[in-house]
């Protein structure tokens, strides 16, 4: 008999009690870790980097669960933490690196082809390269819409912005991706 999915309220209840905190955290990871991993992975493209960033973010969640106010959904709160952690990682890497866009695309293609966790083909590598040229917000919106198949209303709550702004970001991202493939 399949196990019933644990609700976010149950997870939060367990995590707010010091005696059941660890059990609640394990349930949180069972429920949300894979989806959060793929969010980070799409931003960073590298399995090891994504794993490291996700682990750092989950440590922050564990330490700061008491600060969760419930004004948004639990996944929304988790998503913001892992996304902010990934963006911080990217910004730190950009400051340390001074490679050209062409070198970065070659490096990305080489990393993806060498990554045993990436099973994509040439088109997927080119899409990843195209996404790397997008501003962070457009990349984030594209990833949520294309990979997560998330609706604009849910994205609006998650990213705390208007549906119109999200539609515009997605439209611009798609146009830039199309231009990348046309070049």
NULO-765275 format. One line per field, with one value per residue (C-alpha): residue number from 1; residue in one letter; x, y, z. Coordinates in nm, 4 decimals, decimal comma, padded with zeros to 6 digits. Each point is the difference from the previous one (the first is absolute). Example, Ala and Ser with C-alpha at 12.3 -4.5 7.8 and 13.67 -1.06 7.14 Angstrom:
<guzas>
seq	1 / 2
type	A / S
X	01,2300 / 00,1370
Y	-00,4500 / 00,3440
Z	00,7800 / -00,0660
</guzas>
This chain:
<guzas>
seq	1 / 2 / 3 / 4 / 5 / 6 / 7 / 8 / 9 / 10 / 11 / 12 / 13 / 14 / 15 / 16 / 17 / 18 / 19 / 20 / 21 / 22 / 23 / 24 / 25 / 26 / 27 / 28 / 29 / 30 / 31 / 32 / 33 / 34 / 35 / 36 / 37 / 38 / 39 / 40 / 41 / 42 / 43 / 44 / 45 / 46 / 47 / 48 / 49 / 50 / 51 / 52 / 53 / 54 / 55 / 56 / 57 / 58 / 59 / 60 / 61 / 62 / 63 / 64 / 65 / 66 / 67 / 68 / 69 / 70 / 71 / 72 / 73 / 74 / 75 / 76 / 77 / 78 / 79 / 80 / 81 / 82 / 83 / 84 / 85 / 86 / 87 / 88 / 89 / 90 / 91 / 92 / 93 / 94 / 95 / 96 / 97 / 98 / 99 / 100 / 101 / 102 / 103 / 104 / 105 / 106 / 107 / 108 / 109 / 110 / 111 / 112 / 113 / 114 / 115 / 116 / 117 / 118 / 119 / 120 / 121 / 122 / 123 / 124 / 125 / 126 / 127 / 128 / 129 / 130 / 131 / 132 / 133 / 134 / 135 / 136 / 137 / 138 / 139 / 140 / 141 / 142 / 143 / 144 / 145 / 146 / 147 / 148 / 149 / 150 / 151 / 152 / 153 / 154 / 155 / 156 / 157 / 158 / 159 / 160 / 161 / 162 / 163 / 164 / 165 / 166 / 167 / 168 / 169 / 170 / 171 / 172 / 173 / 174 / 175 / 176 / 177 / 178 / 179 / 180 / 181 / 182 / 183
type	X / X / X / X / X / X / X / X / X / X / X / X / X / X / X / X / X / X / X / X / X / X / X / X / X / X / X / X / X / X / X / X / X / X / X / X / X / X / X / X / X / X / X / X / X / X / X / X / X / X / X / X / X / X / X / X / X / X / X / X / X / X / X / X / X / X / X / X / X / X / X / X / X / X / X / X / X / X / X / X / X / X / X / X / X / X / X / X / X / X / X / X / X / X / X / X / X / X / X / X / X / X / X / X / X / X / X / X / X / X / X / X / X / X / X / X / X / X / X / X / X / X / X / X / X / X / X / X / X / X / X / X / X / X / X / X / X / X / X / X / X / X / X / X / X / X / X / X / X / X / X / X / X / X / X / X / X / X / X / X / X / X / X / X / X / X / X / X / X / X / X / X / X / X / X / X / X / X / X / X / X / X / X
X	00,0000 / 00,1537 / 00,0897 / -00,2105 / 00,1856 / 00,0894 / -00,1530 / 00,2053 / -00,1993 / 00,1028 / 00,3638 / -00,0042 / -00,1636 / 00,2731 / 00,2784 / -00,1260 / 00,0224 / 00,3614 / -00,0768 / -00,1185 / 00,2093 / 00,2264 / -00,2927 / -00,1775 / 00,3122 / 00,0358 / -00,3620 / 00,0607 / 00,2943 / -00,1979 / -00,2801 / 00,1868 / 00,3698 / -00,0184 / -00,2046 / 00,2306 / 00,3068 / -00,1244 / -00,0746 / 00,3588 / 00,1394 / -00,1675 / 00,1578 / 00,3489 / 00,0129 / 00,2494 / -00,1034 / 00,2710 / -00,0587 / -00,3760 / 00,0434 / 00,2284 / -00,2317 / -00,3061 / 00,1723 / 00,0982 / -00,3563 / -00,1442 / 00,2322 / -00,1416 / -00,3532 / 00,0780 / 00,1481 / -00,2674 / -00,3261 / -00,1220 / 00,0099 / -00,2518 / -00,3108 / -00,2421 / -00,0809 / 00,0849 / 00,0023 / 00,2859 / 00,1264 / -00,0037 / 00,2171 / 00,2358 / 00,0157 / 00,1039 / 00,2730 / 00,1512 / -00,0303 / 00,1674 / 00,2749 / 00,0504 / 00,0083 / 00,2547 / 00,2109 / -00,0254 / 00,0927 / 00,3032 / 00,1078 / -00,0460 / 00,2204 / 00,2748 / -00,0259 / 00,0765 / -00,0665 / -00,1684 / -00,3520 / 00,1371 / 00,2445 / -00,2793 / -00,2251 / 00,2786 / 00,0738 / -00,3714 / -00,0289 / 00,3103 / -00,1225 / -00,3432 / 00,1438 / 00,2355 / -00,2750 / -00,1201 / -00,3291 / -00,0750 / -00,1513 / -00,0977 / 00,0766 / 00,1515 / -00,3295 / -00,0213 / 00,3592 / -00,0776 / -00,3120 / 00,2092 / 00,2500 / -00,2833 / -00,1403 / 00,3413 / -00,0256 / -00,3253 / -00,0226 / -00,0646 / -00,3715 / -00,0730 / 00,1895 / -00,1940 / -00,3375 / 00,0922 / 00,1078 / -00,3182 / -00,2247 / 00,1860 / 00,1383 / -00,2386 / -00,3014 / -00,1064 / -00,2931 / 00,0414 / -00,2216 / 00,2110 / 00,3190 / -00,1407 / -00,0376 / 00,3370 / 00,1946 / -00,2150 / -00,0592 / -00,2887 / -00,1255 / 00,0521 / 00,3646 / 00,0511 / -00,1619 / 00,2227 / 00,3122 / -00,0909 / -00,0725 / 00,3368 / 00,1793 / -00,1593 / 00,0938 / 00,3625 / 00,0149 / -00,1408 / 00,2609 / 00,2746 / -00,1101 / -00,0331 / 00,3598
Y	00,0000 / 00,3362 / 00,2390 / 00,3165 / 00,3200 / 00,2030 / 00,3477 / 00,3126 / 00,0705 / -00,3378 / 00,0619 / 00,3453 / -00,1347 / -00,2602 / 00,2490 / 00,2516 / -00,2558 / -00,0553 / -00,3669 / -00,0681 / 00,2572 / -00,2564 / -00,2201 / 00,3045 / 00,1031 / -00,3492 / 00,0208 / 00,3471 / -00,1369 / -00,3042 / 00,2279 / 00,2922 / -00,0795 / -00,1386 / 00,2897 / 00,2501 / -00,1809 / 00,0345 / 00,3689 / 00,0565 / -00,2329 / 00,1959 / 00,3180 / -00,1447 / -00,2777 / -00,2033 / -00,2898 / 00,0493 / 00,3763 / -00,0533 / -00,2605 / 00,2286 / 00,2997 / -00,2079 / -00,1413 / 00,3514 / 00,1177 / -00,2949 / 00,0730 / 00,3555 / -00,1409 / -00,2313 / 00,2847 / 00,2566 / -00,1962 / 00,2036 / 00,3123 / -00,1467 / 00,2105 / -00,1880 / 00,3056 / -00,2103 / -00,3713 / -00,2071 / -00,0825 / 00,3705 / 00,0764 / -00,2893 / 00,1031 / 00,3531 / -00,1264 / -00,2415 / 00,2497 / 00,2738 / -00,2436 / -00,0933 / 00,3648 / 00,0780 / -00,2904 / 00,1232 / 00,3553 / -00,1235 / -00,2100 / 00,2964 / 00,2188 / -00,2637 / -00,0657 / 00,2243 / -00,2237 / 00,1083 / -00,1134 / -00,2315 / -00,1597 / -00,0349 / -00,1764 / -00,2398 / -00,0626 / -00,0615 / -00,2442 / -00,1869 / -00,0142 / -00,1270 / -00,2663 / -00,1189 / 00,0026 / -00,3561 / 00,1429 / 00,1844 / -00,2230 / 00,2677 / 00,0284 / 00,2825 / 00,1939 / -00,0042 / 00,1185 / 00,2855 / 00,0881 / 00,0116 / 00,2252 / 00,2268 / 00,0191 / 00,1044 / 00,3166 / 00,1072 / 00,2396 / -00,1833 / 00,0899 / -00,1067 / -00,3256 / -00,0661 / 00,0667 / -00,2092 / -00,2911 / 00,0101 / 00,0215 / -00,2405 / -00,2626 / 00,0190 / 00,0790 / 00,2452 / 00,2321 / 00,3764 / 00,0345 / -00,2436 / 00,1645 / 00,3376 / -00,1177 / -00,1741 / 00,2946 / 00,2723 / 00,1825 / 00,0629 / -00,2460 / 00,2651 / 00,0444 / -00,3764 / -00,0339 / 00,2779 / -00,1635 / -00,3353 / 00,1578 / 00,1810 / -00,3168 / -00,2047 / 00,2639 / 00,0017 / -00,3793 / 00,0011 / 00,2567 / -00,2136 / -00,3016 / 00,2082 / 00,1265
Z	00,0000 / -00,1011 / 00,2797 / 00,0197 / -00,0848 / 00,3063 / 00,0020 / 00,0507 / 00,3187 / 00,1408 / -00,0939 / 00,1599 / 00,3133 / 00,0372 / -00,0738 / 00,2550 / 00,2791 / 00,1133 / 00,0721 / -00,3558 / -00,1901 / -00,1670 / -00,1050 / -00,1428 / -00,1883 / -00,1519 / -00,1149 / -00,1429 / -00,1990 / -00,1199 / -00,1134 / -00,1554 / -00,0521 / -00,3549 / -00,1348 / 00,1723 / -00,1353 / -00,3577 / 00,0517 / 00,1133 / -00,2662 / -00,2786 / 00,1320 / 00,0503 / -00,2632 / 00,2029 / 00,2248 / 00,2624 / 00,0222 / 00,0204 / 00,2726 / 00,2021 / -00,0332 / 00,0880 / 00,3082 / 00,1140 / -00,0531 / 00,1922 / 00,2925 / 00,0005 / -00,0067 / 00,2925 / 00,2047 / -00,0887 / -00,0161 / 00,2979 / -00,2195 / -00,2456 / 00,0574 / -00,2225 / -00,2128 / -00,3039 / -00,0659 / 00,1368 / -00,3492 / -00,0899 / 00,3027 / -00,0801 / -00,3659 / 00,0922 / 00,2315 / -00,2543 / -00,2844 / 00,2035 / 00,0968 / -00,3677 / -00,1092 / 00,2725 / -00,1251 / -00,3615 / 00,0977 / 00,1945 / -00,2963 / -00,2401 / 00,2190 / -00,0053 / -00,3727 / -00,2948 / -00,2990 / -00,3209 / -00,0884 / -00,2719 / 00,2442 / 00,2567 / -00,2538 / -00,0993 / 00,3681 / 00,0713 / -00,2913 / 00,1157 / 00,3616 / -00,1042 / -00,2295 / 00,2755 / 00,2653 / 00,0634 / 00,1318 / -00,3280 / -00,2650 / -00,2504 / -00,3664 / -00,2053 / -00,0078 / 00,3785 / 00,0287 / -00,2409 / 00,2028 / 00,3184 / -00,1779 / -00,1167 / 00,3532 / 00,1311 / -00,2109 / 00,1701 / 00,2929 / 00,3284 / 00,0224 / -00,3590 / 00,0539 / 00,3195 / -00,1640 / -00,3042 / 00,2213 / 00,2057 / -00,3050 / -00,2296 / 00,2367 / 00,2965 / -00,2234 / 00,2675 / -00,0662 / 00,0149 / 00,3079 / 00,2011 / -00,1286 / 00,1019 / 00,3589 / -00,0022 / -00,1409 / 00,1555 / -00,3275 / -00,2383 / -00,2585 / -00,2696 / 00,0920 / -00,0057 / -00,3414 / -00,1319 / 00,1502 / -00,1510 / -00,3403 / -00,0010 / 00,1101 / -00,2778 / -00,2596 / 00,1199 / -00,0056 / -00,3535 / -00,1057 / 00,1542 / -00,2036 / -00,3171 / 00,0282
</guzas>
